[in-house]
């Protein structure tokens, strides 16, 4: 199958291109600059120069493809919806896979699935209008599918790079927020890549949460990361206000307490995550 993909030079993108190529698909991937073009080419795709703001480029590339996977992160709801619309118009009745995220559900109060009510932190509240508009195209004969990954780990991008503050700033300790009892719905990047490929065959209008079976607490992840970093498990509690000062509004998302089931993706798509305990990965550094 001919696939057009955005965000191919990113963390999920490179893994997804590799999985698509391994499954025999041909991939054309958007690349904003030379470095991005090299990254997608090295992953096995053909690079197409352009950005999410180049709507004609997106539309024409989608029209050449049999399916589209939109992984790139837009800077606003307007930009994301404009890009999604251009690609959905282009691919027509071909599958259009759009990227969401599990944070939109807020604190889950137990194990939840795709039917859970939305209660997003401010950092991701904008996603609702975009996803609603994307899914609404199913009534027009389009084939939209939304994948909502949990928190990613594994590969060459560690979660510690995105949340954990440089240990040197905290006396050589890895931080967690508050008592660290909130759970993180983690998923390995290679498993998410396999979910995107599986989603190409999904029914129009489908939404899938992609998480692994384990949801360790933030403190457990911090302790494992500290061991993996050679810090002998040294951790420290920080307040949410301190985390916000370091990270901005996204700190509220990392403070969420979330547990999910991916039963729907397993049942309908045959998706089967192969990576087990994420703490082992963090402990390996």
ABEGO torsion letter per residue (X at the ends): XBBBBBGAABAAAAAAAAAAAAAGBBBBBBBABAAAAAAAAAAGBBBBBEBAABAAAAAAAAAABABBBBABBBABAAAAAAAAAAAAAAAEABBBBBBBBAAAAEBAGEBBBAABBBBBBAAAAAAAAAAAAAAAAAAAGBBBBBBBBBBBBEEABBAAAAABBBAAAAGGBBBBBEAGABBBBBBBAAAAAAAAAAAAABBBGBBBBBBBABBBBAAAAAAAAAAAAGAGGBBBBBBAAAAAAAAEAAAAAAABBBBBBAAAAAAAAGBBBABBBAAAAAAAX
